[in-house]
Amino acid sequence: VTVKAYYQTKFNKNAFVVDELPFFIFLGVVCGLLGVVYIHTYKKLVLFLRTNHCAKIFQKHWYIYPLLVASLFSVISYPHGVGKFFAGRVRLTWNLND
């Protein structure tokens, strides 16, 4: 198998540059905070679903929830509806062939 490069690159041979360290520190802090927000939100969602009346229906009839999620996703991603705004006009293969 051969690898064909579509674009020439000029990357440094070093794994990282000292100038990039503040960016990586900032990125680590932001990702850590986003992780905390996700865990907190998930905890609130689980506690809400334990006390919610609709959640008891979903626990009793477990197939309703996946059907609702799949239906919502299919309605949103339908290509002639809202889904036409989700994809780009140029595909990656068309862009690489140019």
C-alpha positions as CSV (number, residue, x, y, z in Angstrom):
1,V,0.0,0.0,0.0
2,T,1.4,3.4,-0.9
3,V,0.5,6.7,0.7
4,K,-0.2,9.6,-1.6
5,A,0.1,13.1,-0.1
6,Y,-2.4,15.5,-1.5
7,Y,-0.9,18.6,0.1
8,Q,2.7,19.3,1.1
9,T,3.3,20.1,4.7
10,K,6.1,21.9,6.6
11,F,5.8,20.7,10.2
12,N,8.5,21.0,12.8
13,K,10.4,17.8,13.6
14,N,10.0,18.5,17.4
15,A,7.1,16.9,19.1
16,F,6.0,20.3,20.6
17,V,7.3,23.8,20.8
18,V,7.6,25.7,24.1
19,D,5.5,28.5,22.7
20,E,2.6,26.1,22.4
21,L,2.6,25.1,26.1
22,P,0.3,27.9,27.3
23,F,-2.2,26.9,24.6
24,F,-2.1,23.3,25.8
25,I,-2.5,24.4,29.4
26,F,-5.6,26.5,28.4
27,L,-7.0,23.6,26.4
28,G,-6.6,21.3,29.4
29,V,-8.3,23.7,31.7
30,V,-11.2,24.2,29.3
31,C,-11.6,20.5,28.7
32,G,-11.5,19.8,32.4
33,L,-14.2,22.4,33.0
34,L,-16.4,20.9,30.2
35,G,-16.0,17.5,31.8
36,V,-17.2,18.9,35.2
37,V,-20.2,20.5,33.5
38,Y,-21.0,17.3,31.6
39,I,-20.8,15.1,34.8
40,H,-22.9,17.7,36.8
41,T,-25.6,17.8,34.0
42,Y,-25.7,14.1,33.7
43,K,-26.2,13.7,37.4
44,K,-29.1,16.2,37.4
45,L,-30.6,14.3,34.4
46,V,-30.4,11.0,36.2
47,L,-31.9,12.4,39.4
48,F,-34.7,14.1,37.3
49,L,-35.5,10.8,35.4
50,R,-35.7,8.9,38.7
51,T,-38.5,11.2,40.0
52,N,-40.3,12.0,36.7
53,H,-43.6,10.3,35.7
54,C,-42.6,9.9,32.1
55,A,-39.4,8.1,33.1
56,K,-41.5,5.5,34.8
57,I,-43.3,4.9,31.5
58,F,-39.9,4.6,29.8
59,Q,-38.7,2.1,32.4
60,K,-41.9,0.0,32.1
61,H,-42.0,0.1,28.3
62,W,-38.3,0.3,27.4
63,Y,-38.8,0.3,23.6
64,I,-40.6,3.6,23.6
65,Y,-37.5,5.8,24.4
66,P,-35.3,4.4,21.6
67,L,-38.1,4.8,19.1
68,L,-38.7,8.4,20.2
69,V,-35.0,9.2,19.9
70,A,-34.6,7.5,16.5
71,S,-37.8,9.3,15.3
72,L,-36.5,12.7,16.4
73,F,-33.1,12.1,14.9
74,S,-34.6,11.0,11.6
75,V,-37.0,14.0,11.4
76,I,-34.1,16.4,12.1
77,S,-31.7,14.8,9.7
78,Y,-34.1,14.3,6.8
79,P,-32.3,15.8,3.7
80,H,-35.3,17.7,2.4
81,G,-36.1,19.3,5.7
82,V,-33.8,20.7,8.4
83,G,-31.1,18.1,7.4
84,K,-30.1,20.1,4.4
85,F,-28.4,22.5,6.7
86,F,-26.3,19.8,8.4
87,A,-24.0,18.8,5.5
88,G,-21.5,20.9,3.5
89,R,-22.0,21.6,-0.2
90,V,-18.6,20.2,-1.2
91,R,-17.7,16.6,-0.2
92,L,-14.2,15.8,1.0
93,T,-13.5,13.6,-2.0
94,W,-14.5,16.4,-4.4
95,N,-12.3,18.9,-2.5
96,L,-9.3,16.5,-2.6
97,N,-9.6,15.8,-6.3
98,D,-9.3,19.5,-7.1
